[in-house]
Amino acid sequence: MRAVYDNGLMIVGEQLKVDIDATRKAVTQENHEAFALALSIGYTSRDTIKPLLQMAHQKAVALSVSAAIPTKDTIGELIRKANAQMTSLSGAVDKAKPKAA
């Protein structure tokens, strides 16, 4: 096609060419951005429900660990956290002990 004339507007052939690869890339990028937006606003759909539930579970586990609420999902992490705190406190106590003369 060399040109198109529409309501007084002349569109030449160069302007009618479509870069298929660039268009495909742009649509893919926009799809990813739309999905990320849907997740960030908590929009539920067939495509977002599983990731939203996974994110909610991760946040619930993190909250449970930070509040020291033991559950089957958090007990291991709570024990690791307590052990790390105990080790840190033990080291601080050892440093604070007066040196024997």
Beta strands, then each sheet from edge to edge (+ up, - down):
strand 1: 3-6
strand 2: 9-12
sheet 1: 1+ 2-
end
